[in-house]
């Protein structure tokens, strides 16, 4: 069962790495510039937007829509026990939309924006549902290791596809392809990869995710699940879930810390290629090679921080990783342009802290969830996870809109890490776990 869960990360990481992190940001920005007026603006839905801000704004818009989709789907999944069917269904919607990005050329920036919105919503919902499996896959003392291994599988899968895409992009002339066509093939390949490997979790995972039935906490006045009416009462149940979270203020404090610092992490990841191409003058080959380096280093980083957490605890390890993120932002801000060696050094720093900080945050949160409500709580958690951050891209886009400088945009993200660090420092993790009635692991 764990193998099927690991392969789910292997499958969807292609969208995160190839589409969101490497190719789509610079390419969609180029397409938007092709459609821009003399002032450099495009006009989606009648709004004037700088072409350089279209991609981060679209990411933010897609996440705002995905919030409701994740919460409602998580509620339906917990009520019906059909976690796998919903997870894989949304995965295939996202995969088809990603394959449709092959049609993105010329000045079709609106098509690119629409496909990004659909794919990112589907990705967010699918991954949120996959997270709900973690409490049922591992004992409390095993979760840091299992979560870290899942992230390592994801980076390995995303990295393997990036190797193939890098070879394709570098050899596009020999293959008789334009650079734009090569990029569109790379984008579509991520959707195909996602669709093919999603077959494994379809076959290996059970329908219901989360804790064993005897550990599920009864919820007063919670309507019984009805397979023939899976969405009946979902809006009422969603409102009940959000109100119920107030019973666990320490869980909410941790969630606030995570939503803050991880929004910064995800913005760095999703906007790194745009920053590298537009501010630092890196070509597409350098960008792909740097992201591939991030994938490779992140495999070791996730496993290394998982080992460190065994000795020092997940909370202290995550706090240390946030210090590493602050140093990474400082290097990115001061980095000279047209120096690939420095850009590769930045990639190594990102990879070292990326996988571990996210894997340990996920396993730590799994201890703070009332049993039987995993999909609902992880849907809230997923508001700021891979590809679903919205505050950071919005701040990033606004900073560029106001200053015209991507360096100002990248350093503006520092506030997310500082606030997140302070909030996480204030979370008494042991008390928070006891408050929801879960067993406390030996090392925190």
C-alpha positions, 0 to 999 in steps of 0.5 A, spaced: 500 500 500 505 504 501 508 503 494 502 505 491 502 512 495 509 513 493 508 512 486 502 517 486 507 522 488 512 520 483 506 521 478 504 528 480 511 531 481 511 531 473 506 537 473 509 540 479 516 540 476 516 540 469 510 545 468 509 550 474 517 550 476 520 550 469 517 551 463 510 554 463 512 560 467 517 563 462 513 560 456 506 563 458 510 570 459 513 570 452 506 568 449 503 574 454 508 578 451 506 576 444 499 579 445 501 585 449 499 592 447 504 598 446 504 599 453 506 591 455 499 590 458 495 584 456 487 585 458 484 578 461 477 579 463 478 587 461 483 588 466 490 591 465 495 587 467 503 587 465 505 581 461 510 579 466 505 579 472 500 574 468 503 568 470 503 569 478 496 572 477 493 566 474 497 561 479 493 566 485 487 566 481 487 558 480 488 557 488 483 561 490 478 557 486 481 551 488 480 552 496 473 551 495 474 545 491 479 542 496 474 543 502 468 540 498 471 534 495 475 533 502 468 533 505 465 528 500 471 524 501 470 523 508 463 522 508 463 517 503 470 513 503 471 514 496 478 517 497 481 513 491 476 514 486 476 522 487 483 523 488 484 519 481 479 522 478 481 529 479 488 527 477 486 525 470 482 531 469 489 535 471 493 530 466 488 532 460 488 539 461 496 539 462 496 535 455 492 540 452 498 545 453 501 542 447 496 547 443 499 553 447 502 557 442 502 564 438 499 569 442 494 564 446 495 567 453 488 566 455 488 559 453 494 558 457 491 561 463 485 557 462 488 550 462 493 552 468 487 554 472 483 547 471 490 543 471 492 547 478 485 546 481 485 538 479 492 537 482 491 541 488 484 537 490 488 530 488 494 531 492 490 534 498 486 527 498 493 523 497 495 526 504 489 523 507 492 516 507 498 518 511 495 517 518 493 510 515 500 508 512 504 509 518 504 509 526 506 516 529 513 514 530 514 512 522 510 518 519 516 522 518 520 517 515 514 515 510 512 522 509 520 523 507 520 517 503 514 519 499 517 526 497 523 523 495 519 519 490 516 525 488 523 528 486 525 522 483 520 522 478 519 529 477 527 529 476 527 523 471 522 526 466 526 533 467 532 529 464 528 527 458 525 533 457 532 537 458 535 532 452 529 534 448 530 541 449 537 541 448 536 537 441 530 540 438 534 543 432 537 536 431 530 533 431 527 539 426 523 542 432 523 550 434 524 551 441 517 553 442 514 546 439 519 543 444 517 546 450 510 545 448 512 537 447 515 538 454 509 541 457 504 535 454 509 530 456 508 532 464 500 530 463 502 524 459 506 521 465 501 523 470 496 519 467 500 513 466 503 512 473 496 514 476 494 507 474 499 504 480 495 508 486 488 506 482 490 499 483 494 499 490 490 504 494 484 502 498 478 506 497 478 509 504 484 513 506 486 515 514 485 512 520 482 505 522 475 505 523 475 504 531 479 510 531 475 515 528 472 520 532 464 521 532 462 528 530 455 530 533 449 531 528 454 529 523 449 526 517 451 519 515 454 518 508 449 516 503 453 513 497 447 515 492 447 522 495 455 523 496 454 531 496 448 531 500 449 536 506 456 537 503 456 545 504 453 544 511 458 539 513 464 544 510 461 549 515 461 545 520 468 542 519 471 550 519 467 551 525 469 545 529 477 547 527 476 552 533 475 547 538 483 545 536 486 552 537 493 549 537 492 545 530 490 552 527 496 555 530 500 550 527 496 551 520 497 558 520 504 558 521 505 552 515 500 556 511 505 562 511 512 559 511 510 554 505 506 560 501 513 563 501 517 556 499 512 555 493 512 562 491 520 561 490 519 554 487 514 556 482 517 563 480 524 561 480 524 560 473 521 566 471 526 570 476 532 566 473 530 568 465 527 575 466 532 578 472 538 573 471 538 572 464 539 565 464 537 561 458 532 555 458 537 550 458 540 553 464 533 553 467 531 546 466 538 544 468 538 548 475 531 545 476 533 538 475 539 539 480 534 541 485 530 535 484 536 531 485 539 534 491 532 534 494 531 527 494 537 527 499 535 533 502 528 530 504 531 523 506 537 527 510 532 532 514 528 525 515 534 522 519 535 529 523 528 529 525 529 522 528 534 525 533 532 532 534 524 532 532 520 534 526 519 541 529 526 543 531 528 540 524 523 545 520 525 551 524 532 550 522 530 549 515 526 556 515 533 559 517 536 555 511 530 558 506 532 565 509 539 564 507 537 562 500 532 568 499 538 573 501 543 569 496 538 570 490 537 577 491 544 578 491 546 574 485 549 577 479 546 576 473 549 572 467 552 567 472 550 560 471 555 557 477 551 562 482 544 560 479 546 552 480 549 554 487 542 557 489 539 551 486 543 546 491 541 550 497 533 550 495 534 542 494 537 541 500 531 544 504 525 544 500 523 536 500 525 536 508 521 542 510 515 540 506 515 532 508 516 534 515 511 539 515 506 534 512 508 528 517 507 533 523 500 536 521 498 529 521 499 528 528 494 534 529 488 532 525 482 528 529 481 521 526 476 520 521 477 528 518 483 527 514 481 529 508 477 535 510 483 537 514 488 536 509 484 540 504 485 546 508 492 544 509 493 544 502 491 551 501 499 552 501 502 546 498 506 544 492 503 549 486 497 552 490 500 558 494 496 564 492 499 569 497 506 569 495 505 569 488 500 575 489 505 579 493 511 577 488 506 579 482 504 586 486 512 587 487 514 587 480 507 591 478 509 596 482 517 596 482 518 593 475 524 589 478 524 582 480 529 582 485 524 587 489 519 581 488 523 576 490 526 579 497 519 581 498 517 574 500 522 574 506 516 576 510 513 569 509 519 566 512 519 570 518 512 570 520 512 563 519 518 561 523 515 566 529 508 562 529 511 555 529 516 557 534 510 558 539 506 551 537 506 546 543 506 540 539 505 535 544 499 539 547 496 540 540 497 532 539 494 530 546 488 535 544 486 532 538 486 525 542 492 522 538 498 518 540 504 522 542 510 520 538 516 518 542 520 524 538 517 531 536 
